[in-house]
Amino acid sequence: SSDDDGNKGRPMKLYEALGMKDLADKLPKRTLAMGDVIGTLTEQAASDLNLSKETLVVQGGPDAFVGMIGLGTIRPGQLCLITGSS
């Protein structure tokens, strides 16, 4: 699949092999990397959380991957055990 059809970076060959080519149409067209700034808090959120409206809102990530950083598993050869349903 070409980049100009909105599927840049998507595994279209895999979707096609699984008979799920239309899956790409159901996924968001824009994705952000972990830590990318999305914006700032809305006035309501800032009020509810007792935070400044200037507080940055950033893209999160899958809990297990982010948990690995929190556990200090950041170098080749390190291992951690995370259990759950994610």
Phi, psi and chi 1 to 4 in degrees:
 res  aa     phi    psi   chi1   chi2   chi3   chi4
   1 SER       -  142.4 -178.8      -      -      -
   2 SER   -87.2  161.6   65.2      -      -      -
   3 ASP   -68.2  -25.9  -70.0  -10.3      -      -
   4 ASP   -78.9   -0.8   61.3   -3.1      -      -
   5 ASP   -98.1   11.9   65.0    3.8      -      -
   6 GLY    83.7    9.8      -      -      -      -
   7 ASN  -112.7   24.8  -69.3  -46.8      -      -
   8 LYS   -57.0  128.5 -177.9  177.4 -178.9  178.4
   9 GLY    82.6   -3.1      -      -      -      -
  10 ARG   -89.5  144.3  -61.7 -177.5 -169.2  -92.7
  11 PRO   -80.3   68.2   31.1  -35.4      -      -
  12 MET   -60.6  -36.1  -65.6  -53.7  -63.4      -
  13 LYS   -62.8  -38.9  -71.0 -178.4 -178.9  178.5
  14 LEU   -65.9  -46.3  174.2   62.4      -      -
  15 TYR   -57.8  -43.4  -64.7  160.1      -      -
  16 GLU   -64.6  -43.6  -69.2  169.2   15.0      -
  17 ALA   -62.3  -31.1      -      -      -      -
  18 LEU   -88.9    1.5  -63.8  172.4      -      -
  19 GLY    70.4   28.7      -      -      -      -
  20 MET  -126.0   36.8  -60.0  167.9   44.5      -
  21 LYS   -56.7  -33.0 -174.4  177.2  177.6 -176.4
  22 ASP   -72.7   -8.6   61.6  -27.6      -      -
  23 LEU   -58.3  -39.2  176.7   62.5      -      -
  24 ALA   -57.7  -32.9      -      -      -      -
  25 ASP   -70.1  -19.8  -63.9  -28.7      -      -
  26 LYS   -94.3  -10.3  -61.7  174.7 -175.4  176.8
  27 LEU   -89.6  154.4  -62.6  172.2      -      -
  28 PRO   -58.0  142.1  -19.9   29.7      -      -
  29 LYS   -79.1  -23.3  -66.1  -62.0  178.3 -163.0
  30 ARG  -118.2  129.5 -179.6  174.3  174.7 -120.7
  31 THR  -126.1  154.4   57.9      -      -      -
  32 LEU  -120.8  152.9  -59.1  172.0      -      -
  33 ALA   -82.7  155.2      -      -      -      -
  34 MET   -54.6  132.4  -74.5 -168.0  -36.5      -
  35 GLY    91.2  -10.8      -      -      -      -
  36 ASP   -63.9  138.5  -78.8   -5.0      -      -
  37 VAL   -77.1  128.2  175.0      -      -      -
  38 ILE   -93.7  -37.1  -63.2  169.1      -      -
  39 GLY   165.9 -148.8      -      -      -      -
  40 THR  -124.0  169.0   56.7      -      -      -
  41 LEU   -63.9  146.0  -69.6  178.1      -      -
  42 THR   -71.4  162.9   64.0      -      -      -
  43 GLU   -58.7  -41.2 -169.5  168.5  -28.1      -
  44 GLN   -65.3  -45.3 -178.6   67.3   51.5      -
  45 ALA   -63.7  -42.1      -      -      -      -
  46 ALA   -61.0  -42.3      -      -      -      -
  47 SER   -65.3  -47.2  175.1      -      -      -
  48 ASP   -62.3  -35.5  -70.1  -12.7      -      -
  49 LEU   -96.1   -3.4  -61.4  168.2      -      -
  50 ASN    57.3   45.4 -163.6   29.3      -      -
  51 LEU  -123.4  164.7  -65.6  170.5      -      -
  52 SER   -68.9  147.2  164.8      -      -      -
  53 LYS   -66.1  -15.6  -69.6 -171.0  -55.4 -176.4
  54 GLU   -86.0   -1.1  -57.6  -56.0  -47.1      -
  55 THR   -61.2  127.4  -59.3      -      -      -
  56 LEU   -72.9  141.9  -64.5  178.8      -      -
  57 VAL  -108.0  123.9  175.7      -      -      -
  58 VAL  -122.9  156.7  -61.2      -      -      -
  59 GLN   -67.9  130.9  176.8   63.3   38.2      -
  60 GLY   -87.8 -158.4      -      -      -      -
  61 GLY  -156.0  174.0      -      -      -      -
  62 PRO   -60.0  133.3  -17.1   27.4      -      -
  63 ASP   -56.2  -39.2   58.8  -10.6      -      -
  64 ALA   -66.7  -41.0      -      -      -      -
  65 PHE   -68.1  -43.9  -62.8  142.1      -      -
  66 VAL   -67.1  -36.6  174.9      -      -      -
  67 GLY   -61.2  -33.2      -      -      -      -
  68 MET   -61.1  -38.1  -70.1  174.5   64.1      -
  69 ILE   -66.2  -45.2  -64.1  167.9      -      -
  70 GLY   -61.2  -30.6      -      -      -      -
  71 LEU   -83.5   -5.1  -69.5  167.2      -      -
  72 GLY    83.0   14.0      -      -      -      -
  73 THR   -88.0   83.3  -50.1      -      -      -
  74 ILE  -127.1    1.0   56.6  173.4      -      -
  75 ARG  -122.2  150.6  -67.7 -177.0 -179.4   81.7
  76 PRO   -53.6  139.4  -25.5   34.8      -      -
  77 GLY    90.7  -10.2      -      -      -      -
  78 GLN   -85.6  155.1  -67.5 -178.6  -41.7      -
  79 LEU  -142.0  142.8  178.5   69.0      -      -
  80 CYS  -137.8  159.9   65.6      -      -      -
  81 LEU  -114.9  116.5  174.7   63.7      -      -
  82 ILE  -120.6  123.6  -60.6  174.2      -      -
  83 THR  -115.8  155.1   61.6      -      -      -
  84 GLY   153.6 -159.4      -      -      -      -
  85 SER  -114.3    6.0   60.2      -      -      -
  86 SER   -84.4      -   63.7      -      -      -
